[in-house]
Amino acid sequence: MEKIYSRLAQKFTRAYSNLPIKIRDEIVAVVNGEPISWKIAYAEITNGTELGERILKTLKKLGIID
């Protein structure tokens, strides 16, 4: 699972770094009923939290990262 998480985290980071700064405040997904902005997703994913893992799974499911 760690290898998959790492690969998805890298893809997310690449996508995030290419976003215009104003877009980073926008909602990218809803996880556990909570809206998640690009900035929140970045913080959770780079810190390796459990929520970050759920965010990555959701983004993959939505086709935002593959």
mmCIF file of the N, C-alpha and C atoms, coordinates in Angstrom:
data_MODEL
# 
_entry.id   MODEL 
# 
loop_
_atom_site.group_PDB 
_atom_site.id 
_atom_site.type_symbol 
_atom_site.label_atom_id 
_atom_site.label_alt_id 
_atom_site.label_comp_id 
_atom_site.label_asym_id 
_atom_site.label_entity_id 
_atom_site.label_seq_id 
_atom_site.pdbx_PDB_ins_code 
_atom_site.Cartn_x 
_atom_site.Cartn_y 
_atom_site.Cartn_z 
_atom_site.occupancy 
_atom_site.B_iso_or_equiv 
_atom_site.pdbx_formal_charge 
_atom_site.auth_seq_id 
_atom_site.auth_comp_id 
_atom_site.auth_asym_id 
_atom_site.auth_atom_id 
_atom_site.pdbx_PDB_model_num 
ATOM 1   N N  . MET A 1 1  ? 0.818   -1.191 0.000   1.00 0.00 ? 1  MET A N  1 
ATOM 2   C CA . MET A 1 1  ? 0.000   0.000  0.000   1.00 0.00 ? 1  MET A CA 1 
ATOM 3   C C  . MET A 1 1  ? 0.867   1.263  0.000   1.00 0.00 ? 1  MET A C  1 
ATOM 4   N N  . GLU A 1 2  ? 1.978   1.216  0.693   1.00 0.00 ? 2  GLU A N  1 
ATOM 5   C CA . GLU A 1 2  ? 2.884   2.369  0.783   1.00 0.00 ? 2  GLU A CA 1 
ATOM 6   C C  . GLU A 1 2  ? 3.373   2.799  -0.597  1.00 0.00 ? 2  GLU A C  1 
ATOM 7   N N  . LYS A 1 3  ? 3.666   1.835  -1.455  1.00 0.00 ? 3  LYS A N  1 
ATOM 8   C CA . LYS A 1 3  ? 4.154   2.140  -2.803  1.00 0.00 ? 3  LYS A CA 1 
ATOM 9   C C  . LYS A 1 3  ? 3.066   2.847  -3.616  1.00 0.00 ? 3  LYS A C  1 
ATOM 10  N N  . ILE A 1 4  ? 1.834   2.376  -3.511  1.00 0.00 ? 4  ILE A N  1 
ATOM 11  C CA . ILE A 1 4  ? 0.712   2.994  -4.225  1.00 0.00 ? 4  ILE A CA 1 
ATOM 12  C C  . ILE A 1 4  ? 0.489   4.400  -3.683  1.00 0.00 ? 4  ILE A C  1 
ATOM 13  N N  . TYR A 1 5  ? 0.505   4.572  -2.370  1.00 0.00 ? 5  TYR A N  1 
ATOM 14  C CA . TYR A 1 5  ? 0.325   5.885  -1.745  1.00 0.00 ? 5  TYR A CA 1 
ATOM 15  C C  . TYR A 1 5  ? 1.394   6.848  -2.239  1.00 0.00 ? 5  TYR A C  1 
ATOM 16  N N  . SER A 1 6  ? 2.628   6.388  -2.265  1.00 0.00 ? 6  SER A N  1 
ATOM 17  C CA . SER A 1 6  ? 3.746   7.227  -2.690  1.00 0.00 ? 6  SER A CA 1 
ATOM 18  C C  . SER A 1 6  ? 3.582   7.664  -4.149  1.00 0.00 ? 6  SER A C  1 
ATOM 19  N N  . ARG A 1 7  ? 3.175   6.747  -5.002  1.00 0.00 ? 7  ARG A N  1 
ATOM 20  C CA . ARG A 1 7  ? 2.990   7.065  -6.422  1.00 0.00 ? 7  ARG A CA 1 
ATOM 21  C C  . ARG A 1 7  ? 1.867   8.065  -6.603  1.00 0.00 ? 7  ARG A C  1 
ATOM 22  N N  . LEU A 1 8  ? 0.751   7.849  -5.929  1.00 0.00 ? 8  LEU A N  1 
ATOM 23  C CA . LEU A 1 8  ? -0.377  8.772  -6.026  1.00 0.00 ? 8  LEU A CA 1 
ATOM 24  C C  . LEU A 1 8  ? -0.021  10.137 -5.433  1.00 0.00 ? 8  LEU A C  1 
ATOM 25  N N  . ALA A 1 9  ? 0.719   10.146 -4.336  1.00 0.00 ? 9  ALA A N  1 
ATOM 26  C CA . ALA A 1 9  ? 1.134   11.406 -3.716  1.00 0.00 ? 9  ALA A CA 1 
ATOM 27  C C  . ALA A 1 9  ? 2.026   12.199 -4.665  1.00 0.00 ? 9  ALA A C  1 
ATOM 28  N N  . GLN A 1 10 ? 2.900   11.522 -5.380  1.00 0.00 ? 10 GLN A N  1 
ATOM 29  C CA . GLN A 1 10 ? 3.765   12.202 -6.351  1.00 0.00 ? 10 GLN A CA 1 
ATOM 30  C C  . GLN A 1 10 ? 2.939   12.808 -7.480  1.00 0.00 ? 10 GLN A C  1 
ATOM 31  N N  . LYS A 1 11 ? 1.964   12.057 -7.965  1.00 0.00 ? 11 LYS A N  1 
ATOM 32  C CA . LYS A 1 11 ? 1.107   12.562 -9.035  1.00 0.00 ? 11 LYS A CA 1 
ATOM 33  C C  . LYS A 1 11 ? 0.286   13.754 -8.552  1.00 0.00 ? 11 LYS A C  1 
ATOM 34  N N  . PHE A 1 12 ? -0.215  13.673 -7.331  1.00 0.00 ? 12 PHE A N  1 
ATOM 35  C CA . PHE A 1 12 ? -0.965  14.789 -6.768  1.00 0.00 ? 12 PHE A CA 1 
ATOM 36  C C  . PHE A 1 12 ? -0.077  16.022 -6.665  1.00 0.00 ? 12 PHE A C  1 
ATOM 37  N N  . THR A 1 13 ? 1.118   15.862 -6.136  1.00 0.00 ? 13 THR A N  1 
ATOM 38  C CA . THR A 1 13 ? 2.031   16.986 -5.957  1.00 0.00 ? 13 THR A CA 1 
ATOM 39  C C  . THR A 1 13 ? 2.363   17.646 -7.293  1.00 0.00 ? 13 THR A C  1 
ATOM 40  N N  . ARG A 1 14 ? 2.544   16.838 -8.317  1.00 0.00 ? 14 ARG A N  1 
ATOM 41  C CA . ARG A 1 14 ? 2.799   17.367 -9.659  1.00 0.00 ? 14 ARG A CA 1 
ATOM 42  C C  . ARG A 1 14 ? 1.605   18.195 -10.142 1.00 0.00 ? 14 ARG A C  1 
ATOM 43  N N  . ALA A 1 15 ? 0.402   17.655 -9.966  1.00 0.00 ? 15 ALA A N  1 
ATOM 44  C CA . ALA A 1 15 ? -0.803  18.369 -10.393 1.00 0.00 ? 15 ALA A CA 1 
ATOM 45  C C  . ALA A 1 15 ? -0.966  19.658 -9.582  1.00 0.00 ? 15 ALA A C  1 
ATOM 46  N N  . TYR A 1 16 ? -0.755  19.581 -8.286  1.00 0.00 ? 16 TYR A N  1 
ATOM 47  C CA . TYR A 1 16 ? -0.904  20.738 -7.400  1.00 0.00 ? 16 TYR A CA 1 
ATOM 48  C C  . TYR A 1 16 ? 0.067   21.850 -7.785  1.00 0.00 ? 16 TYR A C  1 
ATOM 49  N N  . SER A 1 17 ? 1.299   21.491 -8.078  1.00 0.00 ? 17 SER A N  1 
ATOM 50  C CA . SER A 1 17 ? 2.308   22.507 -8.400  1.00 0.00 ? 17 SER A CA 1 
ATOM 51  C C  . SER A 1 17 ? 2.010   23.230 -9.709  1.00 0.00 ? 17 SER A C  1 
ATOM 52  N N  . ASN A 1 18 ? 1.212   22.614 -10.576 1.00 0.00 ? 18 ASN A N  1 
ATOM 53  C CA . ASN A 1 18 ? 0.856   23.243 -11.845 1.00 0.00 ? 18 ASN A CA 1 
ATOM 54  C C  . ASN A 1 18 ? -0.432  24.060 -11.776 1.00 0.00 ? 18 ASN A C  1 
ATOM 55  N N  . LEU A 1 19 ? -1.097  24.046 -10.634 1.00 0.00 ? 19 LEU A N  1 
ATOM 56  C CA . LEU A 1 19 ? -2.336  24.807 -10.483 1.00 0.00 ? 19 LEU A CA 1 
ATOM 57  C C  . LEU A 1 19 ? -2.046  26.300 -10.294 1.00 0.00 ? 19 LEU A C  1 
ATOM 58  N N  . PRO A 1 20 ? -2.884  27.152 -10.884 1.00 0.00 ? 20 PRO A N  1 
ATOM 59  C CA . PRO A 1 20 ? -2.774  28.577 -10.547 1.00 0.00 ? 20 PRO A CA 1 
ATOM 60  C C  . PRO A 1 20 ? -3.068  28.761 -9.058  1.00 0.00 ? 20 PRO A C  1 
ATOM 61  N N  . ILE A 1 21 ? -2.410  29.702 -8.427  1.00 0.00 ? 21 ILE A N  1 
ATOM 62  C CA . ILE A 1 21 ? -2.526  29.896 -6.985  1.00 0.00 ? 21 ILE A CA 1 
ATOM 63  C C  . ILE A 1 21 ? -3.977  30.131 -6.561  1.00 0.00 ? 21 ILE A C  1 
ATOM 64  N N  . LYS A 1 22 ? -4.750  30.879 -7.326  1.00 0.00 ? 22 LYS A N  1 
ATOM 65  C CA . LYS A 1 22 ? -6.146  31.163 -6.959  1.00 0.00 ? 22 LYS A CA 1 
ATOM 66  C C  . LYS A 1 22 ? -7.000  29.895 -6.930  1.00 0.00 ? 22 LYS A C  1 
ATOM 67  N N  . ILE A 1 23 ? -6.675  28.920 -7.744  1.00 0.00 ? 23 ILE A N  1 
ATOM 68  C CA . ILE A 1 23 ? -7.449  27.672 -7.818  1.00 0.00 ? 23 ILE A CA 1 
ATOM 69  C C  . ILE A 1 23 ? -7.224  26.810 -6.575  1.00 0.00 ? 23 ILE A C  1 
ATOM 70  N N  . ARG A 1 24 ? -6.118  26.961 -5.910  1.00 0.00 ? 24 ARG A N  1 
ATOM 71  C CA . ARG A 1 24 ? -5.760  26.114 -4.770  1.00 0.00 ? 24 ARG A CA 1 
ATOM 72  C C  . ARG A 1 24 ? -6.718  26.247 -3.586  1.00 0.00 ? 24 ARG A C  1 
ATOM 73  N N  . ASP A 1 25 ? -7.490  27.318 -3.545  1.00 0.00 ? 25 ASP A N  1 
ATOM 74  C CA . ASP A 1 25 ? -8.482  27.490 -2.477  1.00 0.00 ? 25 ASP A CA 1 
ATOM 75  C C  . ASP A 1 25 ? -9.802  26.805 -2.803  1.00 0.00 ? 25 ASP A C  1 
ATOM 76  N N  . GLU A 1 26 ? -9.958  26.339 -4.033  1.00 0.00 ? 26 GLU A N  1 
ATOM 77  C CA . GLU A 1 26 ? -11.213 25.723 -4.458  1.00 0.00 ? 26 GLU A CA 1 
ATOM 78  C C  . GLU A 1 26 ? -11.327 24.283 -3.962  1.00 0.00 ? 26 GLU A C  1 
ATOM 79  N N  . ILE A 1 27 ? -12.566 23.831 -3.841  1.00 0.00 ? 27 ILE A N  1 
ATOM 80  C CA . ILE A 1 27 ? -12.840 22.464 -3.396  1.00 0.00 ? 27 ILE A CA 1 
ATOM 81  C C  . ILE A 1 27 ? -12.478 21.492 -4.516  1.00 0.00 ? 27 ILE A C  1 
ATOM 82  N N  . VAL A 1 28 ? -11.736 20.458 -4.156  1.00 0.00 ? 28 VAL A N  1 
ATOM 83  C CA . VAL A 1 28 ? -11.354 19.444 -5.134  1.00 0.00 ? 28 VAL A CA 1 
ATOM 84  C C  . VAL A 1 28 ? -12.113 18.137 -4.910  1.00 0.00 ? 28 VAL A C  1 
ATOM 85  N N  . ALA A 1 29 ? -12.547 17.905 -3.681  1.00 0.00 ? 29 ALA A N  1 
ATOM 86  C CA . ALA A 1 29 ? -13.250 16.653 -3.368  1.00 0.00 ? 29 ALA A CA 1 
ATOM 87  C C  . ALA A 1 29 ? -14.015 16.810 -2.054  1.00 0.00 ? 29 ALA A C  1 
ATOM 88  N N  . VAL A 1 30 ? -14.908 15.873 -1.824  1.00 0.00 ? 30 VAL A N  1 
ATOM 89  C CA . VAL A 1 30 ? -15.601 15.780 -0.538  1.00 0.00 ? 30 VAL A CA 1 
ATOM 90  C C  . VAL A 1 30 ? -15.245 14.419 0.050   1.00 0.00 ? 30 VAL A C  1 
ATOM 91  N N  . VAL A 1 31 ? -14.672 14.443 1.233   1.00 0.00 ? 31 VAL A N  1 
ATOM 92  C CA . VAL A 1 31 ? -14.246 13.218 1.908   1.00 0.00 ? 31 VAL A CA 1 
ATOM 93  C C  . VAL A 1 31 ? -14.917 13.178 3.274   1.00 0.00 ? 31 VAL A C  1 
ATOM 94  N N  . ASN A 1 32 ? -15.616 12.091 3.545   1.00 0.00 ? 32 ASN A N  1 
ATOM 95  C CA . ASN A 1 32 ? -16.353 11.940 4.809   1.00 0.00 ? 32 ASN A CA 1 
ATOM 96  C C  . ASN A 1 32 ? -17.320 13.100 5.036   1.00 0.00 ? 32 ASN A C  1 
ATOM 97  N N  . GLY A 1 33 ? -17.918 13.575 3.961   1.00 0.00 ? 33 GLY A N  1 
ATOM 98  C CA . GLY A 1 33 ? -18.889 14.653 4.074   1.00 0.00 ? 33 GLY A CA 1 
ATOM 99  C C  . GLY A 1 33 ? -18.292 16.042 4.238   1.00 0.00 ? 33 GLY A C  1 
ATOM 100 N N  . GLU A 1 34 ? -16.981 16.138 4.228   1.00 0.00 ? 34 GLU A N  1 
ATOM 101 C CA . GLU A 1 34 ? -16.292 17.418 4.399   1.00 0.00 ? 34 GLU A CA 1 
ATOM 102 C C  . GLU A 1 34 ? -15.668 17.869 3.080   1.00 0.00 ? 34 GLU A C  1 
ATOM 103 N N  . PRO A 1 35 ? -15.891 19.130 2.690   1.00 0.00 ? 35 PRO A N  1 
ATOM 104 C CA . PRO A 1 35 ? -15.250 19.642 1.475   1.00 0.00 ? 35 PRO A CA 1 
ATOM 105 C C  . PRO A 1 35 ? -13.750 19.808 1.703   1.00 0.00 ? 35 PRO A C  1 
ATOM 106 N N  . ILE A 1 36 ? -12.968 19.391 0.733   1.00 0.00 ? 36 ILE A N  1 
ATOM 107 C CA . ILE A 1 36 ? -11.512 19.446 0.829   1.00 0.00 ? 36 ILE A CA 1 
ATOM 108 C C  . ILE A 1 36 ? -10.980 20.321 -0.303  1.00 0.00 ? 36 ILE A C  1 
ATOM 109 N N  . SER A 1 37 ? -10.274 21.388 0.068   1.00 0.00 ? 37 SER A N  1 
ATOM 110 C CA . SER A 1 37 ? -9.659  22.253 -0.943  1.00 0.00 ? 37 SER A CA 1 
ATOM 111 C C  . SER A 1 37 ? -8.323  21.641 -1.371  1.00 0.00 ? 37 SER A C  1 
ATOM 112 N N  . TRP A 1 38 ? -7.803  22.165 -2.440  1.00 0.00 ? 38 TRP A N  1 
ATOM 113 C CA . TRP A 1 38 ? -6.487  21.711 -2.900  1.00 0.00 ? 38 TRP A CA 1 
ATOM 114 C C  . TRP A 1 38 ? -5.440  21.933 -1.811  1.00 0.00 ? 38 TRP A C  1 
ATOM 115 N N  . LYS A 1 39 ? -5.506  23.075 -1.117  1.00 0.00 ? 39 LYS A N  1 
ATOM 116 C CA . LYS A 1 39 ? -4.530  23.388 -0.060  1.00 0.00 ? 39 LYS A CA 1 
ATOM 117 C C  . LYS A 1 39 ? -4.610  22.397 1.101   1.00 0.00 ? 39 LYS A C  1 
ATOM 118 N N  . ILE A 1 40 ? -5.825  22.083 1.522   1.00 0.00 ? 40 ILE A N  1 
ATOM 119 C CA . ILE A 1 40 ? -5.989  21.105 2.606   1.00 0.00 ? 40 ILE A CA 1 
ATOM 120 C C  . ILE A 1 40 ? -5.482  19.746 2.155   1.00 0.00 ? 40 ILE A C  1 
ATOM 121 N N  . ALA A 1 41 ? -5.838  19.367 0.936   1.00 0.00 ? 41 ALA A N  1 
ATOM 122 C CA . ALA A 1 41 ? -5.382  18.082 0.402   1.00 0.00 ? 41 ALA A CA 1 
ATOM 123 C C  . ALA A 1 41 ? -3.856  18.025 0.395   1.00 0.00 ? 41 ALA A C  1 
ATOM 124 N N  . TYR A 1 42 ? -3.228  19.094 -0.048  1.00 0.00 ? 42 TYR A N  1 
ATOM 125 C CA . TYR A 1 42 ? -1.760  19.131 -0.098  1.00 0.00 ? 42 TYR A CA 1 
ATOM 126 C C  . TYR A 1 42 ? -1.160  18.942 1.291   1.00 0.00 ? 42 TYR A C  1 
ATOM 127 N N  . ALA A 1 43 ? -1.691  19.665 2.272   1.00 0.00 ? 43 ALA A N  1 
ATOM 128 C CA . ALA A 1 43 ? -1.163  19.557 3.637   1.00 0.00 ? 43 ALA A CA 1 
ATOM 129 C C  . ALA A 1 43 ? -1.332  18.146 4.184   1.00 0.00 ? 43 ALA A C  1 
ATOM 130 N N  . GLU A 1 44 ? -2.503  17.565 4.004   1.00 0.00 ? 44 GLU A N  1 
ATOM 131 C CA . GLU A 1 44 ? -2.758  16.223 4.537   1.00 0.00 ? 44 GLU A CA 1 
ATOM 132 C C  . GLU A 1 44 ? -1.912  15.162 3.836   1.00 0.00 ? 44 GLU A C  1 
ATOM 133 N N  . ILE A 1 45 ? -1.801  15.283 2.528   1.00 0.00 ? 45 ILE A N  1 
ATOM 134 C CA . ILE A 1 45 ? -1.043  14.286 1.749   1.00 0.00 ? 45 ILE A CA 1 
ATOM 135 C C  . ILE A 1 45 ? 0.444   14.390 2.044   1.00 0.00 ? 45 ILE A C  1 
ATOM 136 N N  . THR A 1 46 ? 1.003   15.604 2.064   1.00 0.00 ? 46 THR A N  1 
ATOM 137 C CA . THR A 1 46 ? 2.444   15.737 2.319   1.00 0.00 ? 46 THR A CA 1 
ATOM 138 C C  . THR A 1 46 ? 2.811   15.353 3.752   1.00 0.00 ? 46 THR A C  1 
ATOM 139 N N  . ASN A 1 47 ? 1.858   15.442 4.669   1.00 0.00 ? 47 ASN A N  1 
ATOM 140 C CA . ASN A 1 47 ? 2.124   15.020 6.056   1.00 0.00 ? 47 ASN A CA 1 
ATOM 141 C C  . ASN A 1 47 ? 1.838   13.537 6.275   1.00 0.00 ? 47 ASN A C  1 
ATOM 142 N N  . GLY A 1 48 ? 1.345   12.859 5.243   1.00 0.00 ? 48 GLY A N  1 
ATOM 143 C CA . GLY A 1 48 ? 1.133   11.417 5.328   1.00 0.00 ? 48 GLY A CA 1 
ATOM 144 C C  . GLY A 1 48 ? 0.046   10.998 6.304   1.00 0.00 ? 48 GLY A C  1 
ATOM 145 N N  . THR A 1 49 ? -0.983  11.816 6.456   1.00 0.00 ? 49 THR A N  1 
ATOM 146 C CA . THR A 1 49 ? -2.038  11.496 7.412   1.00 0.00 ? 49 THR A CA 1 
ATOM 147 C C  . THR A 1 49 ? -3.016  10.466 6.835   1.00 0.00 ? 49 THR A C  1 
ATOM 148 N N  . GLU A 1 50 ? -3.820  9.926  7.712   1.00 0.00 ? 50 GLU A N  1 
ATOM 149 C CA . GLU A 1 50 ? -4.864  8.983  7.305   1.00 0.00 ? 50 GLU A CA 1 
ATOM 150 C C  . GLU A 1 50 ? -5.869  9.690  6.379   1.00 0.00 ? 50 GLU A C  1 
ATOM 151 N N  . LEU A 1 51 ? -6.191  10.940 6.714   1.00 0.00 ? 51 LEU A N  1 
ATOM 152 C CA . LEU A 1 51 ? -7.075  11.717 5.855   1.00 0.00 ? 51 LEU A CA 1 
ATOM 153 C C  . LEU A 1 51 ? -6.439  11.926 4.483   1.00 0.00 ? 51 LEU A C  1 
ATOM 154 N N  . GLY A 1 52 ? -5.142  12.153 4.456   1.00 0.00 ? 52 GLY A N  1 
ATOM 155 C CA . GLY A 1 52 ? -4.431  12.310 3.185   1.00 0.00 ? 52 GLY A CA 1 
ATOM 156 C C  . GLY A 1 52 ? -4.572  11.084 2.306   1.00 0.00 ? 52 GLY A C  1 
ATOM 157 N N  . GLU A 1 53 ? -4.512  9.919  2.911   1.00 0.00 ? 53 GLU A N  1 
ATOM 158 C CA . GLU A 1 53 ? -4.685  8.669  2.166   1.00 0.00 ? 53 GLU A CA 1 
ATOM 159 C C  . GLU A 1 53 ? -6.105  8.569  1.604   1.00 0.00 ? 53 GLU A C  1 
ATOM 160 N N  . ARG A 1 54 ? -7.088  8.942  2.415   1.00 0.00 ? 54 ARG A N  1 
ATOM 161 C CA . ARG A 1 54 ? -8.480  8.916  1.939   1.00 0.00 ? 54 ARG A CA 1 
ATOM 162 C C  . ARG A 1 54 ? -8.692  9.928  0.809   1.00 0.00 ? 54 ARG A C  1 
ATOM 163 N N  . ILE A 1 55 ? -8.046  11.083 0.925   1.00 0.00 ? 55 ILE A N  1 
ATOM 164 C CA . ILE A 1 55 ? -8.145  12.095 -0.128  1.00 0.00 ? 55 ILE A CA 1 
ATOM 165 C C  . ILE A 1 55 ? -7.571  11.547 -1.431  1.00 0.00 ? 55 ILE A C  1 
ATOM 166 N N  . LEU A 1 56 ? -6.408  10.913 -1.351  1.00 0.00 ? 56 LEU A N  1 
ATOM 167 C CA . LEU A 1 56 ? -5.797  10.334 -2.557  1.00 0.00 ? 56 LEU A CA 1 
ATOM 168 C C  . LEU A 1 56 ? -6.707  9.288  -3.198  1.00 0.00 ? 56 LEU A C  1 
ATOM 169 N N  . LYS A 1 57 ? -7.301  8.440  -2.383  1.00 0.00 ? 57 LYS A N  1 
ATOM 170 C CA . LYS A 1 57 ? -8.208  7.418  -2.910  1.00 0.00 ? 57 LYS A CA 1 
ATOM 171 C C  . LYS A 1 57 ? -9.397  8.072  -3.614  1.00 0.00 ? 57 LYS A C  1 
ATOM 172 N N  . THR A 1 58 ? -9.926  9.135  -3.018  1.00 0.00 ? 58 THR A N  1 
ATOM 173 C CA . THR A 1 58 ? -11.058 9.837  -3.614  1.00 0.00 ? 58 THR A CA 1 
ATOM 174 C C  . THR A 1 58 ? -10.653 10.500 -4.930  1.00 0.00 ? 58 THR A C  1 
ATOM 175 N N  . LEU A 1 59 ? -9.501  11.148 -4.952  1.00 0.00 ? 59 LEU A N  1 
ATOM 176 C CA . LEU A 1 59 ? -9.033  11.807 -6.175  1.00 0.00 ? 59 LEU A CA 1 
ATOM 177 C C  . LEU A 1 59 ? -8.786  10.797 -7.293  1.00 0.00 ? 59 LEU A C  1 
ATOM 178 N N  . LYS A 1 60 ? -8.297  9.633  -6.916  1.00 0.00 ? 60 LYS A N  1 
ATOM 179 C CA . LYS A 1 60 ? -8.096  8.570  -7.914  1.00 0.00 ? 60 LYS A CA 1 
ATOM 180 C C  . LYS A 1 60 ? -9.443  8.103  -8.458  1.00 0.00 ? 60 LYS A C  1 
ATOM 181 N N  . LYS A 1 61 ? -10.398 7.890  -7.562  1.00 0.00 ? 61 LYS A N  1 
ATOM 182 C CA . LYS A 1 61 ? -11.726 7.447  -7.954  1.00 0.00 ? 61 LYS A CA 1 
ATOM 183 C C  . LYS A 1 61 ? -12.400 8.469  -8.882  1.00 0.00 ? 61 LYS A C  1 
ATOM 184 N N  . LEU A 1 62 ? -12.162 9.751  -8.621  1.00 0.00 ? 62 LEU A N  1 
ATOM 185 C CA . LEU A 1 62 ? -12.749 10.816 -9.434  1.00 0.00 ? 62 LEU A CA 1 
ATOM 186 C C  . LEU A 1 62 ? -12.013 11.024 -10.769 1.00 0.00 ? 62 LEU A C  1 
ATOM 187 N N  . GLY A 1 63 ? -10.847 10.388 -10.903 1.00 0.00 ? 63 GLY A N  1 
ATOM 188 C CA . GLY A 1 63 ? -10.068 10.525 -12.131 1.00 0.00 ? 63 GLY A CA 1 
ATOM 189 C C  . GLY A 1 63 ? -9.223  11.778 -12.172 1.00 0.00 ? 63 GLY A C  1 
ATOM 190 N N  . ILE A 1 64 ? -9.058  12.446 -11.037 1.00 0.00 ? 64 ILE A N  1 
ATOM 191 C CA . ILE A 1 64 ? -8.227  13.648 -10.978 1.00 0.00 ? 64 ILE A CA 1 
ATOM 192 C C  . ILE A 1 64 ? -6.750  13.273 -11.018 1.00 0.00 ? 64 ILE A C  1 
ATOM 193 N N  . ILE A 1 65 ? -6.411  12.177 -10.379 1.00 0.00 ? 65 ILE A N  1 
ATOM 194 C CA . ILE A 1 65 ? -5.079  11.578 -10.514 1.00 0.00 ? 65 ILE A CA 1 
ATOM 195 C C  . ILE A 1 65 ? -5.296  10.095 -10.856 1.00 0.00 ? 65 ILE A C  1 
ATOM 196 N N  . ASP A 1 66 ? -4.309  9.508  -11.489 1.00 0.00 ? 66 ASP A N  1 
ATOM 197 C CA . ASP A 1 66 ? -4.459  8.085  -11.832 1.00 0.00 ? 66 ASP A CA 1 
ATOM 198 C C  . ASP A 1 66 ? -3.247  7.275  -11.451 1.00 0.00 ? 66 ASP A C  1 
# 
